[in-house]
Amino acid sequence: MKATVLDSYALISFLEREEGYDEVSAVLDECVLKDRMAYMCVVNWGEVLYHGYRSGGEKTAKLAEDTLKALPIHVVEADKELTRTAAELKAFNKMSFADCFAAALAIKKKCELVTGDKEFKQVENKIKVRWIK
């Protein structure tokens, strides 16, 4: 079974119907129609929520959380193994620590990462990136 990791950039684009929405929507459709797994690290899930709080307050954050619950995405907890891999990525790349968790999850699951965030160009030698936009 093919799998995908979605980072917060991709989900925020989807939730706000910004540029990249169509590509993320297609990925989510593939998950449903082709029995494909979609993953998101809890750290990146939290990024989506704090973006909701900042952009529209508690109501927007709650709407984002409820929408994420309804999507075919499995939220993965950040255990020591995942955190160690994220720390290694952070030590050798100029990426946010949260982005390192998304990349670490793609490494762990041996799958592509869906994003439009250019920070991930630094780790294309370690993971396959499916670019939106």
GIFEN-V383399 format. One record per backbone hydrogen bond with DSSP energy under -1.0 kcal/mol. NH is the residue of the N-H (numbers start at 1). CO is the residue of the C=O. Records with the same first field share a line. If there is no record, write none. Layout:
NH = CO  CO
This chain:
4 = 37
5 = 112
6 = 39
7 = 114
11 = 7
12 = 8
13 = 9
14 = 10
15 = 11
16 = 12
17 = 14
18 = 13
21 = 18
24 = 20
25 = 21
26 = 22
27 = 23
28 = 24
29 = 25
30 = 26
31 = 27
32 = 28
33 = 29
34 = 30
36 = 31
37 = 2
39 = 4
40 = 74
42 = 76
45 = 41
46 = 42
47 = 43
48 = 44
49 = 45
50 = 46
51 = 47
52 = 48
53 = 49
54 = 50
55 = 51
56 = 52
57 = 53
61 = 57
62 = 58
63 = 59
64 = 60
65 = 61
66 = 62
67 = 63
68 = 64
69 = 65
70 = 66
73 = 71
74 = 38
76 = 40
79 = 77
83 = 79
84 = 80
85 = 81
86 = 82
87 = 83
88 = 84
89 = 85
90 = 86
91 = 87
92 = 88
95 = 93
100 = 96
101 = 97
102 = 98
103 = 99
104 = 100
105 = 101
106 = 102
107 = 103
108 = 104
109 = 105
111 = 106
113 = 128
114 = 5
115 = 130
120 = 117
121 = 118
122 = 119
123 = 120
124 = 121
126 = 123
127 = 123
130 = 113
132 = 115
